[in-house]
Amino acid sequence: MKVLVTGGAGYIGSVLVGKLLDEGWEVHVVDNLMYKQTSLLAYASRDNFYFYYGDVRDERIFKPMIKKFDVIIPLAALVGMPACERSPHDAWSINRDAIIMLDRMRSKSQIMIFPNTNSGYGTTTGEIYCDENTPLNPISIYGKSKVEAEKSLLDSGNVVVLRLATVFGYSPRMRLDLLVNDFTYRAMKDGYIIIYQSHFKRNYVHISDVCDCFLYCIENFDLMKDEVYNLGLDDANLSKEELAKLIKQHIPNFVYKIAEIGEDPDKRNYIVSNEKIKKAGFTAKVSIDDGIEELRRVYSILIRLSLIHISEPTRLGMISY
């Protein structure tokens, strides 16, 4: 099995690549290493690992090699509302146009596993479960660009789309702008946080479950193809205040204050049903509690060693999902 992963040096990619290699598959990564990340160095000695430096929008990189892959996993993206609002041209050209380019270049027999975001559900009451038939209503350039890429791929076919919940957990290419990672980091480093619109809800999923699900989709592609699946934890449809309470159980000195005035610029507020992917045979397993404890241990090392600055540029945007 030959697999192409774009953005493979990013938050999810640097974990997924290892799992793909452990399966014995040949893994090819395209990434521009825009933050000089070293997250793939652990795989450099593996005979079945190949790296290509370049921009995922550059058709010349893919033209001579794309037909040789069995599976294409396009992780490269400009991620998150703030980064996309600051660089709308890059958001559209990376999140949508580069995906459409890869789809146009691949043969119809090549498998595509596409990671979308469940932020496409936009703003809801936070009380009604969003399933895969819920109308999409993205409220940011990030959500809109990813939703348009999803639609194009589904029209083309031979694809599985995963609408990912907010991911949490450790990666060699760490991200602090994800809610569980962010809140836990602030609890460890600052000891306090002010929460705006604390009742807004999200669904969550651990990075290990995300990567395991990619493998599951590849191995069960014939049963799952041309469908969309929400991927998250059933018991992790949590408000921001509920998340803070869980973190305080692991970090007792953590103080959080609910702001009575002010707004979070990110207006997403929804809960998600993951029943469809469970019926397809996959269930996310790593709990929020286990993830918080993992992060607590990781941050206790990184903060003391003053290495946490390595991940802080993700707040400014990145070209790795």
PyMOL commands that set and color helices and strands:
alter all, ss='L'
color gray80, all
select helices_A, chain A and resi 13-22+41-43+59-62+66-68+81-86+88-105+118-121+141-156+179-189+207-219+221-224+240-250+275-279+288-304+308-316
alter helices_A, ss='H'
color red, helices_A
select strands_A, chain A and resi 2-6+26-31+49-53+71-74+111-117+129-130+159-164+166-168+192-195+201-206+227-231+237-239+255-258+271-272
alter strands_A, ss='S'
color yellow, strands_A
deselect
rebuild
show_as cartoon
